[in-house]
Amino acid sequence: MMSVNLTGTFLMTKYTIPLMKRQRYGRIVNIASTAVLGAGYRGQAPYCASKASVVGLMLAVTREGGPFGIRCNAVGPGPTKTPSRTLLVQKEREIERTVPVGFIADAVDVANPVAFLSSKLARFITGQLLFVDGGVSIPWNIDHIVPVAEQA
């Protein structure tokens, strides 16, 4: 897990930074997770640690790369439908009930903010972790006590 989530991100950054410095421009958007808030399930400590490390790397690159025109941010997806995440319909419905917007994201819901942060439109945004999670990360989300659907 650490080799994919942290080492892979670190190596990609390590080998692209010199080019970005030479051209005095670059955009890096790392993929973190809402798990950095400790919002994961039991048994996910390694996953949470690996994603929190990605955020730490993003913050360090922000300071070091800023003077060279390099912007580094991270996106923290919440529940997202991906080819590797096959859920039983029942489990998917249970998860949807915990998301304030009432549904699980599609990959494009995460890709669009990544595209924005990679664009020149985000030239003054750096060092930020943007949660793309349908409201899962809000501090007053008490979904683990009462599902959102029942709160209404």
SULLIN-V697554 format. One record per helix or strand of 3 or more residues. SS is the DSSP state (h for helix, s for strand). FROM is the first residue (numbers start at 0). LEN is the number of residues. If there is no record, write none. Layout:
ss: <SS | SS>
from: <FROM | FROM>
len: <LEN | LEN>
This chain:
ss: <h | s | h | h | s | h | h | h | s | h>
from: <1 | 25 | 33 | 44 | 69 | 88 | 106 | 119 | 128 | 147>
len: <22 | 6 | 4 | 24 | 8 | 8 | 12 | 3 | 4 | 4>
